[in-house]
């Protein structure tokens, strides 16, 4: 397939393929139609032949070339697979475009400290698991690390003490190796229904760029659990524009990750995490 793609990547050879798609043609005829010299045309045809795209038929003094359809069918199948993959992940591209727009909007608004203080967000999900299990995914550090990272980041460090005054640390790393660290504390931990905590988002120098105040509520909904997360921000610095721009998209992604992890029935789920009561 690499040979086929490489062979078709040349405009002159592509033109020869177009002409041969109409009917078999001789080297002389192809040279005349393309305006190339015969030796140059022959060289291009040899490249197409090595890729399996054309077959040569020696007819006395003439050499006639015919196009082979199967390599093109194979290429079409590969291209169709690519198109299907792009379409299946259209939401990721849309999220990226929305994030870019949000960055521009927030950067224009970030003209002074505390510019976004008091801003609030609400996220909700219906999860196919009992509240006790969802609670584990939030309060067991190993399980938390399995889902709490927006695309394309991964969790580099994660720890939580689910009790009033307990610490919480989350550190992401992106594909380029850049780390994003947040540190905070737990205010309320009522298993398996409510978790209140704050996270201070730090820059590379350990300086707080903004603080997120999180209030998580888990309530029984039929055989599953209704999750509601309320988030407000404070202490916003002008440098926080990019991070704040990603709050909606990022939390949407990580909660989708949580739902997927629960559906998959992570085999590492622990049953000894009882939580704490404020």
Rosetta blueprint (number, residue, H / E / L):
1 X L
2 X H
3 X H
4 X H
5 X H
6 X H
7 X H
8 X H
9 X L
10 X L
11 X H
12 X H
13 X H
14 X H
15 X H
16 X H
17 X H
18 X H
19 X H
20 X H
21 X H
22 X H
23 X L
24 X L
25 X E
26 X E
27 X H
28 X H
29 X H
30 X H
31 X H
32 X H
33 X H
34 X H
35 X L
36 X L
37 X L
38 X H
39 X H
40 X H
41 X H
42 X H
43 X H
44 X H
45 X H
46 X H
47 X H
48 X H
49 X H
50 X H
51 X L
52 X L
53 X L
54 X E
55 X E
56 X E
57 X E
58 X E
59 X E
60 X L
61 X L
62 X E
63 X E
64 X E
65 X E
66 X E
67 X E
68 X L
69 X L
70 X H
71 X H
72 X H
73 X H
74 X H
75 X H
76 X H
77 X H
78 X H
79 X H
80 X H
81 X H
82 X H
83 X H
84 X H
85 X H
86 X H
87 X H
88 X H
89 X L
90 X H
91 X H
92 X H
93 X H
94 X H
95 X H
96 X H
97 X H
98 X H
99 X H
100 X H
101 X H
102 X H
103 X H
104 X H
105 X H
106 X H
107 X H
108 X H
109 X H
110 X L
111 X L
112 X L
113 X L
114 X L
115 X L
116 X L
117 X L
118 X L
119 X L
120 X E
121 X E
122 X E
123 X E
124 X E
125 X E
126 X E
127 X E
128 X L
129 X L
130 X L
131 X H
132 X H
133 X H
134 X H
135 X H
136 X H
137 X H
138 X H
139 X H
140 X L
141 X H
142 X H
143 X H
144 X H
145 X H
146 X L
147 X L
148 X L
149 X L
150 X L
151 X L
152 X L
153 X L
154 X E
155 X E
156 X E
157 X E
158 X E
159 X E
160 X E
161 X L
162 X L
163 X L
164 X L
165 X L
166 X L
167 X E
168 X E
169 X E
170 X E
171 X E
172 X E
173 X E
174 X L
175 X L
176 X L
177 X L
178 X L
179 X E
180 X E
181 X E
182 X E
183 X E
184 X E
185 X E
186 X E
187 X E
188 X E
189 X E
190 X E
191 X L
192 X L
193 X L
194 X E
195 X E
196 X E
197 X E
198 X E
199 X E
200 X E
201 X E
202 X E
203 X L
204 X L
205 X L
206 X L
207 X L
208 X E
209 X E
210 X E
211 X E
212 X E
213 X E
214 X E
215 X E
216 X E
217 X E
218 X E
219 X E
220 X E
221 X E
222 X L
223 X L
224 X E
225 X E
226 X E
227 X E
228 X E
229 X E
230 X E
231 X E
232 X E
233 X E
234 X E
235 X L
236 X L
237 X L
238 X H
239 X H
240 X H
241 X H
242 X H
243 X H
244 X H
245 X H
246 X L
247 X H
248 X H
249 X H
250 X H
251 X H
252 X H
253 X H
254 X H
255 X H
256 X H
257 X H
258 X H
259 X H
260 X H
261 X H
262 X H
263 X H
264 X H
265 X L
266 X L
267 X L
268 X L
269 X L
270 X L
271 X L
272 X L
273 X L
274 X L
275 X L
276 X L
277 X L
278 X L
